[in-house]
Amino acid sequence: MRHPSARITAAALCTALALGLTACDAFARSSGTPAPFAGLTGPEITDKAVAATRAATTVRLTVATESADGPVQAFVATGARGACAGTFSLGTAGTMELVRADGVVYTKSDEAMLRAAAADRPAGNGGTDGDGKDAIGRLTGRWLTAPADDRRTAENLRYCDPRGLLDGIASTSATARVGGPTTVAGAPALTLTGGTDEEEWTASVATKGPPHLLRMRVTDGTARALTVEFSAFGAPLTVRKPAVG
């Protein structure tokens, strides 16, 4: 007959006998997993973190990655009903501000961004020939309703969907392994790793308060790693339609 391990027995005693925080915290430390997650597996912790992060009514994201235009940096705030406001620096393509309010997307771009967008289009359809050059001067620094065919706007909008950004982690949570303690912007966290042969991720989950995901890094074997930091969960956020034109 098998006897329960000392580790399982200690965990049961912490629960059944209510030994108090000191004894239970000591068990959590000895198990190598912080007290909020003691007794949980990597997949269970990952599922809790994804659920808590997706449940946040508002969240701010700081993004760093690579694109065909060069290094990408983004600072984005997202809220209810798809509300989103962000600033995106896209390497040689320049800088874009983006607002999504009431389901409509608006952008304000610097000259470099407008030139890059125009170069993507055929001449005579907002391209760099003919009227396109004059349009760049008129539109620089002005809020516009975003054109449906602008690929950079489409790429930036994915950062307005933090729930979607977590899909890769959520779909491979069964592979999650528990790592060591870390900090993100001074907040204590627990490291998790997982993924597939094609894509690997590292996540940092808060160990104080709700188990929000504080940072994730996704790599796919190329130089285009994606790093996202999450913060300001549930903070007040108002996104208003900008004055267009």
N, C-alpha and C positions, 0 to 999 in steps of 0.2 A: 504494500500500500504506500502510495506517495504521500509525503508530508509537505505542506506548504512551505515555501521558502521563507527565510527570515525577513526578506524584503516585503513580501506580500503580507506576512503576519504583522509587521510593524505598521504597514499602511492600514490594515484592518483595525489595529488597536487605536490609531489616531482618530479613526472615525467612530468606532463602536464605543470606546471608553472616554471619548472627549478629553484627551489628555492635556489639551491646551495648546496655544500657539507655539510655545517654546519647543515642546517635544515634537510636534508635527513639522515645524519649520526645520528642525534638526534632521528629521527623516527626509524632507524634500531636498535638503542640501546633500545628504549622503547619497541620494538617488541620482544626483547630477542634474536634475531638472528643477527650475525655480518653483517655489511653493504654489503659485497659481496653476501650474500645469503638472504638479506631481501626480504620478500614476497614469498620465496620458501619453499616448504614443505620438510619434511625429505626424502621422496622418490626422489624428484627432485634433492636435494643436493647430495644424494648418487649416482644417475645416472650420474651427472656431474663429481663427483670425480672418479668414475670407468672409465668413458670415458677418462678423462684427464690422468689418470695413465696409462691406456692401450695404450694411444697415444704416450707416452714418448719413444723416440728412444733408450735410455739407462737408466738404473736405477740400483741402488745398494740396496741390501737387507741385513738386519741383522735379523737373525732368532733364536728364542728360542722355544723349544718344548721338548717333551718326546718321547722316542721310547722304543722298547723292550730291547734295549741295554743300556738305561739310558738317562740322559739329552743330548739333541742335541743343539749344537750351530753352526751357519753357517754364513759365510760372503761371499756374492755372488754378482758378477757384471754381468749384462746381457745386450746384445746389439742386433743389427740387425742380421737377418738371423740365429737366434738361437745361436749366440755366447754367451759363458758363461764361467766364471772362478770363482772358489770358494774354500773355505777351510771349511771342515766339521769336527767337533769334536763330536763323537758319543758315549759318555759315556765309558763303559768298552770295546767297540769295537775299540777304538783308533781314529786316525785322518787320513783323506783322503783329498788330493787336487784333484780337478777335472777341466778339461778344455774341452769344446766342441767347436771345430773349424771346419768349412766347413762340418758340419754334423757328424763328427767323435768325439767320446768321449774318453778321455784319463784320467787316474787316477794315482796318486802316493800316496802310503799308507805307514804308519809306520808298525812295526812288529805286534802290537796288532790288527790292522785292517786286515792285511793279515791272521793272525791266526783265527780271527773271520770268515772271508770269507771262509777259508779252512774248518772250522768246519761245515759250511753249506752244503758242498759238500760230496758225497759218497767217501769212501776210494778208492784210485786208480784213482780218477777223480779230482785230485788237492786237495783231502781231507788231513786230518792231519796224515794219515798213509803213510808209504812208502815214495815215492818221494816228497810228499807234504811238509814234514818237511824241506827237503833240499831246495825246491823251495822258501820257505819263506825267508830264508837267502839271496838267490840270488836276490830276487825281492824287498826287503825292500828299500824304498827310491828311487825307480826307476820309471820313467814314462812308463806306459804300455797302450796299447789299451785296453779299458775296456771290460771285458768278458760280453757277452750278458746275462748270467744267474746270475750275481751278484746282489742280491736284494738291497744291500745298495747303490750301484751306481744308481739303478733304483729309490730308494727312494729320493736320493739327487738330481736327475735330475728334480724332480718336482719343486724345488726351482729355477731352471733355466727358469721357465715359469711364470713370474709374472702375465701375463694375466689370466692364469689358476687358480692361487691362489685366484683371485678375483671372481671366478665363484660363490662361496657360497654367497657372498655379493650381486653380481649382480642379482642372481636369486631370492633373497628375499628383494630386495630394496623397494618393496611396504610396508614392515613392518617397515621401518626406522622411528625412532623417534629422534627429535632434543634434544640434551643435552646442557651442558654448555661449556664455553670456557676452553681450556687447552693449553699446549705447548708440542712440541715434539722437542727435541734437540734445545730448545730455540726459535723455530718457533711457532707463534700463530696458533691455530687450533680450530676447532669446533668438539665437540663430537657427534657421532651418535650411536644409538644402534638399533639392529634388530635381525631377525633370525626366527627360528621355535621352536617347542616343543623339538626337538632333538638336535638342535645346535643354539647357540646364538653368536652374534658378537658385538664387539665395535670397532668403527672406529674413527680416528682423521683426519679431512680434513683441509688442509691449508686455512687460511683466508687472506693471502697475496700472490699475484701472482696467477699462475694457481691453480685451486682447486685440487691439487694432494692429494692422500691418503698418509698420513705420517706414520700412524701406524694402524695396525689392530690386534685384538685379538679374537680368535675363541675358544669357549669352547663347549664341547659336554656332559657334565655331568661326565666326567672321569677326571683323573689327567693330561691328555695329552693335555693341552691347547696349542694353537699355537699362538705365537706373532711374527709379522713381522713389522719391520720398513723400510720404503722406503726413499731413499735420492738420491742426485746427479742425478736428472732427466736431461737427455740430455747431461751429461758430456762426454767429449771424452773418448772413450774406444777402445783399440786395444787388441784382443785376438789372440794369435799366437799358432800354433801347437808346442808342446814341442818336444824336442829331445827324441825319444823313445829308450829304451834299456839301 
